[in-house]
Amino acid sequence: MTPTVASFPAARLRRTRSTPAIRDLVRENSLGSSDLIWPVFVRDGSGIEEPIPSMPGVVRRSVDKIAEAAVEAQALGIPAICLFPYTDAGLKTEDCAEAWNPDNLTNQAVRAIKAAAPDIAVMTDVALDPYNINGHDGFVVNGEIVNDATVEALVKMTLAQAEAGADIIGPSDMMDGRISAMRNALEQAGHSNVMILSYSAKYASGYYGPFRDAVGASGALNGDKKTYQMDPANSDEAIRLVQRDLSEGADMVMIKPGIAYLDICHRIKSTFGAPTCAYQVSGEYAMIQAAAQNGWIDGEQVMLESLMAFKRAGCDGILTYFAPEVARLLNR
């Protein structure tokens, strides 16, 4: 597009910024409740809402409270809720068998949400780190995170979540070949309508710290995740990864983290035109909250501005811990 602009004073570009009504009329992008996916943390117990210190305003919820949260989200017009388990340390093992236990926390929460709020889509996380005594997304053998054996385990995890009623499978592990394996397994098991939202471009980022606290993985992690998550210096690699995942059967793709990777969001949406999501991760959320609580920024304004940036970059969906707060504001 080549803009055509008359010379001043025929062109006064401030005219279209002169009043709220005119600004609304010419606004290029909009943010609505339907753009949001709400990530929530599930723990054992009953009647529990446990604050997470590094994520002000975010809590771990027992399954019954997760169901209540889903009812709230559905009423606010949020189309999807995403589950992340806080697994008891005694259930974390090297073989990660709790990951595909039909009665693990995630699968209990899926069923509870479906019973309480049937119109909301339930997204699940597929990676071994919440269940792995080593804190990694895959099996660790002689210090190496092995790929193919991990994919076999992720397929079992995927099928258990689909059987529980999950609508969207979210593989966040970054193993090679897992999308094809999951899609084939879902088709063969009769779950052809279960969607895959692949974390196709997930970077080895420092922004994940509070999340690891939230799921209890910080102390367990041995080493780093740089052999399977992406190098933050790379952009073309993200294009190759997205192309591969789409060709293997992913319905939607994810970029993670968010604000620092808006260039990747824009490239992917412009290149493929596929449904594209981004995750405003825990570190991004925590920074906004901390600055707002210290009075350094207007938290509400920056929250909305940060989410509009995702829309401007071309994202169709945004995973954000701000989801219910934003929805309440937009619905006023």
C-alpha positions in Angstrom: 0.0 0.0 0.0 1.3 3.4 -1.0 -0.5 6.2 1.0 -1.6 9.3 -0.8 -1.6 12.4 1.3 -2.3 16.0 0.2 0.0 18.7 1.3 -0.7 20.9 4.3 -3.1 22.6 4.9 -5.4 20.6 2.6 -4.3 17.6 4.7 -4.6 18.1 8.4 -4.1 14.5 9.7 -5.3 15.6 13.2 -8.8 16.0 11.9 -9.5 12.3 12.2 -8.2 12.4 15.8 -10.4 15.4 16.9 -13.2 13.7 18.8 -14.0 10.3 20.4 -16.7 9.6 17.8 -14.3 10.3 14.9 -11.5 8.3 16.5 -14.0 5.3 16.9 -15.0 5.7 13.2 -11.5 5.4 11.8 -9.9 3.0 14.3 -8.1 0.3 12.4 -8.2 -2.4 15.0 -10.5 -3.4 17.8 -10.2 -5.5 20.9 -13.1 -7.6 22.2 -13.8 -10.3 24.8 -14.0 -12.8 21.9 -10.2 -12.3 21.3 -9.2 -13.6 24.7 -8.2 -17.0 26.1 -7.9 -17.1 29.8 -5.0 -19.2 31.3 -5.8 -20.6 34.7 -3.9 -22.8 37.2 -5.6 -25.8 38.8 -4.4 -27.5 42.0 -5.7 -30.2 44.3 -8.2 -29.7 47.2 -11.6 -28.1 47.4 -12.7 -24.5 47.9 -9.2 -23.2 47.3 -8.0 -20.0 45.7 -4.3 -19.7 46.5 -2.5 -16.4 45.5 0.6 -16.7 43.4 3.1 -14.0 44.8 5.0 -13.4 41.6 1.7 -12.9 39.7 -0.4 -10.4 41.6 -4.1 -11.0 41.1 -3.6 -14.6 39.8 -4.5 -17.7 41.9 -4.3 -21.4 41.8 -7.8 -22.8 42.0 -9.1 -26.2 43.1 -11.3 -28.0 40.5 -14.5 -26.7 42.0 -13.2 -23.1 41.8 -12.0 -23.7 38.3 -15.6 -24.6 37.3 -16.8 -21.4 38.9 -14.2 -19.4 37.0 -15.3 -21.0 33.8 -18.9 -19.9 34.4 -17.7 -16.4 35.0 -15.6 -16.4 31.8 -18.6 -17.7 29.8 -20.8 -15.0 31.1 -18.2 -12.4 30.1 -18.0 -13.6 26.5 -14.5 -15.1 26.8 -14.6 -18.0 24.3 -11.9 -20.2 25.8 -10.1 -21.1 29.0 -6.7 -22.8 29.2 -5.7 -25.2 32.0 -2.3 -25.5 33.6 -1.8 -28.0 36.5 0.1 -27.4 39.8 1.1 -31.0 40.3 1.9 -32.4 43.8 5.7 -33.0 44.0 5.0 -36.7 45.0 3.4 -37.2 41.6 6.4 -36.0 39.6 8.4 -38.9 38.2 10.9 -39.6 35.5 8.3 -41.6 33.5 5.8 -38.7 33.8 2.9 -41.2 34.0 0.6 -38.7 35.8 0.5 -36.8 32.5 -1.9 -39.3 30.9 -3.7 -40.3 34.0 -7.5 -40.0 33.1 -8.1 -38.5 36.6 -5.2 -36.1 36.8 -6.0 -32.5 37.8 -6.3 -31.2 34.2 -8.7 -34.0 33.1 -10.8 -33.5 36.3 -11.0 -29.8 35.5 -11.9 -30.4 31.9 -14.9 -32.5 32.9 -15.9 -30.0 35.6 -15.8 -27.1 33.2 -17.9 -29.0 30.6 -20.5 -29.7 33.2 -20.7 -26.1 34.5 -20.1 -24.0 31.4 -20.7 -26.2 28.3 -20.5 -23.3 25.9 -16.9 -22.3 26.7 -14.0 -24.0 24.8 -11.5 -25.8 27.0 -7.9 -25.7 26.0 -5.3 -28.0 27.6 -1.5 -27.9 27.8 0.5 -30.8 26.4 4.1 -31.0 27.7 5.7 -33.1 30.4 7.2 -30.4 32.6 4.3 -30.3 35.2 4.8 -34.1 35.7 8.6 -34.4 35.2 10.9 -34.7 38.2 13.5 -33.0 36.0 11.3 -30.0 35.2 11.7 -30.5 31.4 9.1 -30.7 28.7 10.4 -34.0 27.6 12.1 -37.2 28.9 15.7 -36.7 30.1 18.1 -39.5 29.2 21.8 -39.1 30.1 21.4 -35.4 30.2 19.6 -35.2 26.8 16.0 -34.2 26.3 15.0 -37.0 23.9 12.5 -36.3 21.1 10.8 -39.5 19.8 10.1 -41.1 23.1 8.7 -37.8 24.4 6.4 -37.6 21.4 5.0 -41.0 22.2 4.2 -39.8 25.7 2.7 -36.6 24.5 0.3 -38.6 22.2 -0.9 -40.5 25.3 -1.4 -37.3 27.1 -3.3 -35.8 24.2 -5.7 -38.8 24.0 -6.4 -38.6 27.7 -7.3 -35.0 27.4 -9.5 -35.5 24.4 -11.3 -38.3 26.2 -11.9 -36.0 29.1 -13.6 -33.5 26.7 -10.9 -31.0 25.7 -11.8 -28.9 22.7 -8.3 -27.6 21.9 -5.0 -29.4 22.5 -2.1 -27.0 23.1 1.3 -28.7 22.6 3.8 -26.4 24.2 6.7 -28.9 24.2 8.5 -27.9 21.0 9.4 -31.5 20.1 9.8 -32.3 16.4 7.0 -34.3 14.7 4.5 -34.1 17.6 1.8 -32.4 15.6 1.6 -35.2 13.0 1.6 -37.8 15.7 -1.1 -36.1 17.7 -3.3 -35.5 14.7 -3.1 -39.1 13.5 -3.8 -40.4 17.0 -6.8 -38.1 17.4 -8.2 -39.2 14.0 -7.8 -42.9 14.8 -9.4 -42.5 18.2 -12.5 -40.8 16.7 -11.6 -37.3 18.0 -11.5 -35.7 14.5 -13.1 -32.4 15.8 -10.5 -31.8 18.5 -8.4 -28.9 17.5 -4.6 -28.4 17.8 -3.3 -25.0 18.7 0.4 -25.6 18.3 3.0 -23.5 20.2 4.9 -23.4 17.0 7.3 -20.5 17.8 8.0 -20.8 21.5 11.2 -19.0 22.5 13.7 -19.9 25.3 12.7 -16.8 27.1 13.4 -15.2 30.5 9.8 -14.0 30.6 8.5 -17.4 31.9 9.8 -17.2 35.5 6.5 -16.4 37.3 4.7 -19.2 35.4 7.2 -21.7 36.6 6.5 -20.6 40.1 2.8 -21.0 39.4 3.1 -24.6 38.3 5.8 -25.5 40.8 8.5 -26.2 38.2 11.1 -23.6 39.2 12.9 -25.8 41.7 12.6 -28.9 39.6 14.2 -27.6 36.4 17.7 -29.0 35.8 19.6 -26.9 33.2 17.7 -24.9 30.6 15.4 -25.5 27.6 17.6 -24.1 24.8 17.9 -27.4 23.0 14.2 -27.5 22.2 12.8 -23.9 22.6 13.8 -21.3 20.0 16.8 -18.9 20.1 15.4 -15.3 20.7 17.7 -14.1 17.9 15.9 -16.1 15.2 13.0 -15.0 13.0 13.2 -17.1 9.8 13.2 -20.3 11.9 9.8 -19.4 13.2 8.5 -19.4 9.7 9.9 -22.9 9.1 8.4 -24.2 12.3 4.9 -22.8 11.6 5.0 -24.1 8.0 5.8 -27.6 9.3 3.2 -27.6 12.0 0.4 -26.4 9.6 1.5 -29.0 7.1 1.2 -31.7 9.9 -2.3 -30.7 10.8 -2.2 -27.8 13.3 -5.5 -25.8 13.1 -4.0 -22.7 14.8 -0.5 -21.6 15.8 1.0 -19.8 18.8 3.8 -17.4 19.3 5.2 -17.2 22.8 6.2 -14.8 24.5 4.1 -11.9 23.2 5.1 -8.3 23.4 8.8 -8.8 22.7 7.9 -11.0 19.6 5.2 -8.9 17.8 7.4 -8.9 14.7 7.1 -12.7 14.7 3.3 -12.5 15.1 3.1 -10.1 12.1 5.4 -12.2 9.9 3.5 -15.4 10.6 0.0 -13.9 10.1 1.1 -12.2 6.9 2.9 -15.2 5.5 0.3 -18.0 6.3 -3.0 -16.3 7.0 -3.8 -19.1 9.4 -5.4 -18.4 12.8 -2.6 -16.9 14.8 -2.4 -16.5 18.6 0.1 -15.1 21.0 0.7 -15.6 24.7 1.1 -12.6 26.9 3.2 -14.6 29.3 3.6 -14.4 33.1 6.7 -12.1 33.0 4.9 -9.6 30.8 1.8 -9.7 33.1 3.9 -9.4 36.2 5.9 -6.4 34.9 2.7 -4.5 34.1 1.2 -5.4 37.5 4.3 -4.5 39.5 4.7 -1.1 37.8 1.0 -0.4 38.2 1.1 -1.3 41.9 4.0 1.1 42.4 2.1 3.9 40.7 4.6 4.1 37.9 2.1 3.5 35.1 -1.7 3.6 34.7 -2.2 -0.2 34.9 -5.6 -0.2 33.1 -4.4 1.9 30.2 -1.2 -0.1 29.7 -3.1 -3.4 30.0 -5.5 -2.4 27.2 -2.7 -0.9 25.1 -0.5 -4.0 25.4 -3.4 -6.2 24.2 -4.3 -3.9 21.3 -0.6 -4.3 20.2 -1.3 -8.0 19.6 -4.3 -7.2 17.5 -2.3 -4.6 15.5 0.3 -7.2 14.8 -2.3 -9.5 13.3 -3.2 -11.9 16.2 -6.6 -13.5 16.2 -6.4 -14.7 19.8 -4.5 -13.7 22.9 -3.8 -15.8 25.9 -3.7 -13.3 28.8 -4.1 -13.5 32.6 -5.9 -10.1 32.2 -8.8 -11.8 30.4 -11.6 -11.4 32.9 -10.5 -7.9 33.9 -10.4 -6.8 30.3 -13.7 -8.4 29.5 -15.4 -6.7 32.4 -14.0 -3.3 31.1 -15.0 -3.9 27.5 -18.5 -5.1 28.6 -19.3 -2.0 30.6 
